[in-house]
Amino acid sequence: MMKNPAWIEIVPETEWANDDSLGRLLEKVKDQENGRVDNIMAVHSINPRSLEAHSAIYSSAMSGTASLRKVERELIAFVVSLENSCHY
């Protein structure tokens, strides 16, 4: 059985520059590999404060500890995503 993805209203990335809050966050939340905003971040576009908070939590989780190397944190995130059937 295939699950249908949720539909969540977002502000299209092409319009972020027209909004002061989103425009300020655009470069910070863009995926460095593909130069686009991932869906997981784009769903916050109607509430820039939540986008900024999500970005801060992600940054802290991925770089905020000296006990794990970056590659180990990435591996943990990868395995959790696989277990949750999430491509992120």
C-alpha positions as CSV (number, residue, x, y, z in Angstrom):
1,M,0.0,0.0,0.0
2,M,1.4,3.4,-1.0
3,K,0.9,6.3,1.3
4,N,-0.1,9.6,-0.1
5,P,2.1,12.5,1.0
6,A,0.7,15.3,3.1
7,W,-0.1,18.5,1.3
8,I,1.0,21.5,3.2
9,E,0.7,25.1,2.0
10,I,4.1,26.7,1.4
11,V,5.5,30.0,0.1
12,P,7.2,29.1,-3.2
13,E,11.0,29.5,-2.9
14,T,10.9,32.0,-5.8
15,E,8.9,34.4,-3.6
16,W,11.1,34.2,-0.5
17,A,13.2,37.2,-1.6
18,N,10.0,39.3,-1.5
19,D,9.5,38.6,2.3
20,D,12.1,40.1,4.7
21,S,12.0,37.2,7.1
22,L,12.2,34.5,4.5
23,G,14.7,36.3,2.4
24,R,17.0,36.6,5.4
25,L,16.8,32.9,6.0
26,L,17.0,31.7,2.4
27,E,20.7,31.1,2.2
28,K,20.9,29.7,5.7
29,V,18.4,26.9,4.9
30,K,19.3,26.1,1.3
31,D,20.7,22.6,0.8
32,Q,24.3,23.1,0.0
33,E,24.3,20.1,-2.4
34,N,21.4,21.1,-4.7
35,G,21.0,24.8,-4.0
36,R,17.3,24.5,-3.1
37,V,15.3,24.6,0.0
38,D,14.3,21.0,1.1
39,N,10.7,20.3,1.6
40,I,11.3,19.6,5.3
41,M,12.3,23.3,5.7
42,A,9.9,24.7,3.1
43,V,6.9,23.6,5.1
44,H,7.9,26.3,7.7
45,S,7.8,29.1,5.1
46,I,4.3,30.3,6.2
47,N,5.8,30.8,9.7
48,P,9.4,32.1,9.4
49,R,9.9,31.9,13.2
50,S,9.4,28.2,13.1
51,L,11.7,27.9,10.1
52,E,14.4,29.8,12.0
53,A,13.8,27.5,15.1
54,H,14.0,24.3,13.0
55,S,17.2,25.5,11.4
56,A,18.7,26.3,14.8
57,I,17.7,22.9,16.2
58,Y,19.1,21.1,13.1
59,S,22.4,23.1,13.3
60,S,22.8,22.4,17.0
61,A,22.1,18.6,16.5
62,M,24.5,18.3,13.7
63,S,27.3,20.4,15.1
64,G,26.6,21.0,18.7
65,T,28.5,18.1,20.3
66,A,32.1,17.2,20.5
67,S,31.4,13.6,21.5
68,L,30.5,12.5,17.9
69,R,32.2,13.3,14.7
70,K,30.2,14.9,11.9
71,V,30.2,11.7,9.9
72,E,28.8,9.8,12.9
73,R,26.0,12.3,13.3
74,E,25.2,12.1,9.6
75,L,25.2,8.3,9.8
76,I,22.7,8.4,12.8
77,A,20.5,10.8,10.9
78,F,20.7,8.5,7.8
79,V,19.7,5.4,9.8
80,V,16.8,7.2,11.5
81,S,15.6,8.5,8.2
82,L,15.7,5.0,6.7
83,E,13.8,3.6,9.7
84,N,11.1,6.3,9.2
85,S,11.0,5.7,5.4
86,C,12.0,9.4,5.0
87,H,14.4,10.3,2.2
88,Y,15.9,13.1,4.3
